[in-house]
Amino acid sequence: MNPIWHEHYPPGIPTDITDEAQAYSSLVELFEESCARFVRHSAYVSMGVRLTYGELDEASRCFAAWLQSIGVKKGDRIALMMPNLLQYPICLFGAWRAGAVVVNTNPLYTPTELEHQLVDSGAEIIVIAENFAHTLQKTLPKTNIKHIVVTTVGDMLGTVKGGITNLVVRHVKKLIPPYSLPGALRFTDILVKGRRCGYQRPALDHGDLACLQYTGGTTGVAKGAMLTHGNMVANVCQAHAWVRPHVKEGEECIVTALPLYHIFALTANCLTFLKLGGNNLLILNPRDIPAFVKSLSKTRFTAITGVNTLFNALLNNPGFAKLDFSGMKLALGGGMAVQQTVAERWLKTTGAPLTQAYGLTETSPAVTINPLDRRDFNGSIGLPVPSTEVVIRGNDSTDLGIGEVGEICIRGPQVSPGYWNRPEETQGAYDKDGFFRSGDIGLMDEQGYIYIKDRKKDMIVVSGFNVYPNEVEAVAVEHPDIIEAAAVGVPDEHSGEAVKLYVITRNKALTEQEVIEHCRSKLTRYKCPKSVEFRDDLPRSNVGKILRRELRDEQA
């Protein structure tokens, strides 16, 4: 194929990153190199407390040593279930340094969702913020978890500040539901134990698994995308090559509002800025926009990543425009479509363009990024990153020409080898020549820019998080009064899209609120329907299949 996009790369960006990626045997080697180079530089800041690269190196080594002391070996799975706390990078890099596979777990999961992920992954260890320990308690008997580590918001904030923070969280704001996890260990005790344990770095290479990143399936069952050290090292090098002309090593501060357990923030913020020796400003609760803006006012930041809804919420806060944007170099939007009105307002307010990118869990995630020196918003998802091939294919897997609409297919070193313990799903996701079938419909223009037109699958994107209709529908019909249900995405000014549920019921007294509450008992809140419409019937194909597209078209 002819990579026409290479001719339109900005100056200084290589077309291939193979040699750079091969220089690192694993993410552990990349991490240790940065810790040695930037030992005294700030790596993370949370609630005003700084963690240097040297301190991160020591703490993660202690965690790795403790894991090895309890018998963790290469390939064992460890679940991390916490928001953006300093403990997350310590456990993340500590797990990798022990040779373990990280299972990133959304803290907002319901017991049903958590049980599936823990059982499916085979995780035997979990580190969990105590705010969510009650969820683990409900599902624990059905899992293979043998070791539980509980952490608090204040664990890494120092004795005085940490103690006060925990007091406020527990007794003033009452954010810790009662729980009982006999035998659970405290995170702070683990680090103390780890200092007394010996550590031996395992032999890792590009073929070893680094993460199981769970994503929805067409059947509604979440499946673990296997991301190897090679996949993630390659994607870090690809992203690094793209941003390198615009930043300086050891001098950048990136705002990390998206959760680090999400693949976008994990690769873009945690890992790419690790390679740059950058500082991550962790935002614990990005939904609290006034507090978020207050945090930004105390730090001179140079970069930020987020989803469209986050940028829009910041712009709508009167205090945001008063911040100092003199150091602002780049803003990267992904996870969902960036709206042109938001991009234009962002440029006018901050002086920096809001650059749209595109990726998937299965691609570690970056596939395309717009040039960072473009100040105009062109509506595209950008050009393929170095060492990446993108083709547009028809239903018969033949390559289509410039401007023709088909499925976006990707091949490159960042593409996952498949799904954990799901060979049939894996086989169906790749063409015979190794291209991953994204499920997104789009086209390529004469310069190599990609434009998304529609989604082949009926996925709904709520604030950057994927919601699969089958999962919502399966939960809905568990209600004894619901005969059939269809979930579709409808436009929403706050979240981009929201879930709307169409219901056929046998009980005419059933209310919208009752249906929503039923779904909330089994689904994470963003997956739950925001509205419910009762119907006598639903549009169907000639074989009786419900046609969600017709329901979506009604909203247009």
N, C-alpha and C positions, 0 to 999 in steps of 0.2 A: 504494500500500500504506500501511497505518497503522503507523508506527514506534512501537509501544506501549512499547518500551524507553526512549524519551526521558522518559517520565513517571517512570521509576525511576532516572534518573541521580542520582548524588550531587550535592550543591550545588556550584556553581562550575564544572561541566563543560559546555561548549557542545555543542550538537547538530550544529554545522557548523563545519568548519575551512577552508572554501574560501578565504576572504580571507587567512588566515594563511599557507596554503600558496602562494598566488599572490604573496605578498610576496618569495619567494625564487625566482629564475630557475632555480637548480640547487642541488645539494648543495655545490658550490664556494662559492657566495655564502653559504650557511648556515655553512659552515666558516670562511670568512674573517671573518664577523661575530663568531663566538665567539672566534676568536683575537685579534681587536682588543679585545673587551670584557674578556676574561679573561687578558690577555697574561702576567701574572706568576703566575697560578694553576697548580697542578699538573694536567696532563691525564692523565698515565699514570705509574704506578709499577711497576717490575719489578725483582725481586731487590734491593730497597732503593734503586734508582736512579730519580730523578724526572725527568720530561720535562714542561716547562711548555708552555702554549699558545703562547708566543712561540717557544720552541725547536722545537715541532712545526711551526709556521708556516714557520720558516726552513728546516728540514730537508726538509719536503715540497716547498717551493718549489725547492730545489736538485735534488731528484729529478725534479720536473716539467721543470725547465730541461734536465737531462741527457736526458730522454726526447725533448724537442723537438729537441735538438741532433743526435740520431741519426735524426731524420725522423719521429717519432711524430706522427700527426695525429688529429683528432677521429674517434672511432669505431674506432680500432685497438684490438685486444684484448691485454691483458697479464695473464698468470697469476701469482697470488701463492700460493706453496706453503710455508707456514711456520706454526708454532704461535703462541701468544700471546707474541710478542716485541715490543719497542718498535719494531722495524723495520716491523712490519705496518701500524700507522696511518700511519707516514711514507710508505710505498709506496702505501697505499690512497688517501690524500688527494693525494699527488703524482701518481698516475695520473689521478685525476679532474681535477686542476688542469691536466694536459696535454691533457685532452679524451678520454682513453682509456677503454675499457670494461674493468672489472675482472672477471677470471675467477677466482673463489675456488676454490681447489683443496685438497682434503684431503691433508695430508702423508702419511697412512697408505695412500694408494692403492697398489695393485700396479701394475707396469708396464702391464698390460693396461688397467686403468681409467684410468691417466694418459694413455696413448696416445689412448684414445677421446676424452677431454675436450679435449686439446690439438688434436687433428685436427678435431674437430667445431666447436670455437670459432674455429679459425683463428688462435689466439694465435701471435705471432711473438717475444714477449719473455716471459721467466719470471724471477721472483725466488724463489729457493729456499734454504731452510736447508740447510746442508751435511750435516746428519744424514740427509737424504733424497736427496742428489745422486746416489747410486748407482742409485736408481730411475729418475731422469731419464736417466742414461747408457744404460740398457737400452732405452729407448723413443725416444730422441732421433732416430735416423736416419729414423724413420717420421713425424716431425712437421714443422711449418713453422717451428720455433723458430730465430731468427737471432741473438738476443742472450740471454745467460744471465748473471744476477747471482747470486752465491753469498754468503750471509751466515752469520755464526756467532752462537752464543748470546751471546757476549761483545761483539759489535760496538758496542753502544750503552751499555756499562756502564763506560766509562772505561778509560784505558790500563792501570792496575794491576789493578783488579778484573776487567776484561774479559780481560786476559791470563791471569790465574789461572783464571778460569772456563773459558776455552777449553782450557787445559792439563788441567784436571780432566776435562772432557767428552771430550777426544781420547785422553788417555793413561792416566787413572786409571779412569774409567768405561767407556772404549772404546766410545763411542756413535756414532762416525763410521765407517761401513763404507768401505772403500777405493773411490775413484771416480776417473774421468778425464773431465774436460770441457774439452778444449782450447779456448782462447779465452774462457773464462768470466772475468768481471770480479768484483772484490771490491766488496761493498756500500759499504765505507768509502771506496774510491777513487772510486766514483760520486758520492758527496756532495761530495767535493773538486772533482771535475770540474764538477759542477753549479753550484758557487759562481762559477765563471768563465764560465758560459754566461748568455746573456740569456734572459729568460722573458717570454712574451706570453700573457696569459690568453685562452683561446679563448671564443668566443660559444657558450654552452650554454643550452638551454631545457628545459622539461618533457618534450618529446618525445624528447630524446636519451637513448640507452642509458647506464646507469651500471654495471650488473652483468649478467653471465650467471651465474645461480645454478643449478647442476646438481642435478636431482632425478631419481629413478627413473621409469621408464615402465612401463605395463602389459605391454610387450613385453620388459621387462628391460633396455632400452637407456636409459642416462642421457640426459636432454634438458635443454637450457639454457633456464630460464625467463628471459625478457627483462624486466628491471626497469629502468624509465626513471628519470631524475632526478625526474620528476613523481611517479611511484609512491612513491619512497622519501622524498621531501620530505613528501608527504602523510602517509605512515605515521609519520614522525617527529613531525609536528604532531599527529596523532591520539593517539599515545602520550604526547606532552608535555602535551596537554590533560588527559589522564587522571591523570597523576602530579603535575601542577603544584600542586594544592591541598595536597599533602603534603610538599613539598620546598622548599628555598631555593636560589636561584641562587648558584653559586660556592661552596657549602658542602658538597656531597654527595660521598661516596666510595662507588662501587659495586664490588662484588667481581665480577670477570670471570673465571670459571672455565671457562665454555663457550668453545670456540674462536671467535675473531672471524670466521673464514671461514664459520661457520654463520650463517644468516640471522637467527636469534633474537638472538644476541649482537651481531651487526653492527648491527641496528636499535635494539635495546633499550639495549645498553650503550654501544657506540661512538658512535652518532649521536644518540640521545635525550639522553644525558647530556652530549654535546658541546653541544647547544643549551642545556642547563642550566649549562654551565660546570663540570661535575662532574669528578671524578678517578676514573679506572679503575685498580683494583688488579689487575694481570694475574697470573694463576696459570698458570705454564708447564706444570705436570703435575698436574692435579686428581686423578689416580688415586692419587697419593701423599698420602693423607689426613693422616698425621701432619705432613708438611711443609706441607700446605695449612693445617692448623689453626695451625701455628707462624707462618705468614705473617699469618693473621688476628689473632693475638695482638699483633702489632706495629703494627697500623693500626686506627684508630677508623673503622669502616665504618658506613654508614647504609642501604645497599641491597645486594641480591644477587639474581641471576637464576640459574636452573638447571633441571635436570630432576629428577624424583622420586628417581631412584637417587642423585643427588649429595646431595640433602638427607638422604636416609636414611643414606648413608655417613657424613656429618658427625655426625648424631645418634648413630650407633653408636660414635663415637670418644669415649673418656672425657674427653679434654681439651677437647672442643668446649663442653660445658656450663659450663666454667669461664671462658669468654671474657666480655668486657665487651660486653653488648648494649644498653647505655644509649642509644646513638645510633641504634639500629635503627629504620628507618621503614617499609621495605617489602621483601618477599621475593616474587618472581614466579616461578611454576613454569609451564613450557610444554614443548613438544616431545614430551611423552607425558603420560598421565593422572597427576595428583597423587592419591596414595592417601590416604584419609581418616585412617588411622592415623598416617601421616607428618605430615599437616597438623596433627593434634591434638598430636602430640609436639613439633612445631616451635613451635607457639604456647606450649606449656607451658614449653619450654626457653628460648626467646628473648624471649617476651613480645610478639612481632609475628606477625600472621597470615601464613600462606603462601597467597598469592592465585593462583588458577588462571587461566590465559589460554589462548587458542587462536589458531593461525595456520597458514599454509601458505607454502611457498617462493613460490608464485605470487601471494601477497597481501602480500608485502614485510616481515614476515609477519602482523602483528597484525590479527585480525578481531574477536575478542571478549575482554574482560577483566572479571573480577569487580570490583565496587567495592572500592577499597583500604581503605575504612573498615569493611568487614564483617569481623567477627572469627570468625563461624561458618563452617564449611565446608559448603557446600550441594551439592557434587558437580557443579555446573554449570560450563561453560566461560565463563560470564559473559554480559554484555550487548554488543551490537555497539558498536564504538567510533564516535565522531562521523563523520558523512558516509558511513556504511556502511549498506547495506541487506542484510539476511539474510532469505531465505525458505526454507521447507521444501517440497520438491517431490516429487511422485510420479514413477513411471517414465514417465508421459506428459507430464512437464514442467508439470503443473498445480499451482498452489499449494495446499497443504494447510492445514488449520485448526489452532488451538491444541491441543496435545497429540497431534497426529497425527504418526506417524513416517515420515520420508522423507529425501531427500538434502538436505544443507545446501548452499545455493547463495548466492553472495556477489557483490555489485556495489558498487563504490566506487572512489575515485581511486587506491587502493593496489593495485588488481588489475592484474596483468601483461597486456600486450597479446597475449601468446602465447609460443610456444616458438621458439627460434632455428632457422631453416631447416626447420621442421616444420609446414607449413601444414595438413596433414591432422590432426595431433595437436591443433593449435590450434583448428581448427574443431570437433572433437569435444569439446573441454573447455568450450565456452561455449554457453549457450542463445541463442536468436535475439534476446532482449532484453538480451544482454550479461552475464547472470549466469554466474559461474564455477561449474562443478559440482565440488564438493570431493571427491566420492567417499566422504565420511563420512555416516553415517546418524544422524539425531538428531531431536529435537523442540524446540519452543519452548513455554514455559509462558505463562500469562496476563500475566506481567510483562515478557516479552521475554527471559528467561533461556534459554540454549540448553543442551541436554543431549545428549551423544554416546551413542548406543546401540550402534553397531557400525560396521565399515568395509565400504563397498560393495566396495571392492577388497580383495584379500587381503594388503595391506601388513602387514609385521611391524615393530614399533617397538622397537629395541634401544637402551636408554639415550638415547632421544630422536632416534636416527638411523633413517631409513627403510630398510627392507630389502624388496626386492620378490622374491617367491618365484620368478618366472620366471628372474631372473638367477642365483639360486642353483642352480636346477634345470638350467639350460643348462650351467653349469660342471660340475655333478655328472655329467651324462650324457656328458661328454667322456671320462670314465674308461672304458677299454675293457671293464671288467667290469660296468658299470652299464647296465641296459636302460632302466629308467624311474626317475624320482625325483619326489617331491612335498615341497615345503618349507612348513611352517606355523609359526606362532608359538605357543609354549607359555609359561605363566607362569614367571617367574624372579625370585627374591627380590632379586637384585642389579641386574639390568638391566631389570626390568619384564617384558620378554619375551625369549625366546631362540629361535634357529632350531632346529627339529627337522626332520630329513630322513628321509623314508621311501623305501626303496630296494628295487627289484627287481633282483636280480643274476643273472648267468649263472655266477658263480664262487662256490660256497658257502664257499670259504676266505677270501673277502674280509672284512676286519675293519672295525669301526667306525673305528678310528684311521687306517687307510689312506684311508678315504673323507674323513675330516676333513682329513688332511694334503694330499690332492689339492685340496680346496677352498681351503685356506690358500695354496696356491701361486698362486692366481689371483684371490682375493678379499680385500678388507680384512677384518681379523680379526672385526669385529663382524657381518659378513655371513655368516660361516662357521657351519655347524651345530655346536651344542654337543653334540648327541646324534644318533645314527643308529639307525633301526630297520629291520631287513630284513623284507620281506613277500613272499609268493608272488604277491599281487595287491593292487590298490588300489581303493577305492570309485570307481565311475564313473557318469556319467549315461547316458541311453539312446543317446547318440551317441558314447560312449566317453571323454568328457572326465573327467579325474580330479577328484573332488569333495573339494577341500581342507577345506571346511566340516565334512564328516563326520569327517575326521581330527582337526580341532580339537576337535570335540564329544567325541571319545574321551578328551580330556585333562580335560574338565570333571568 
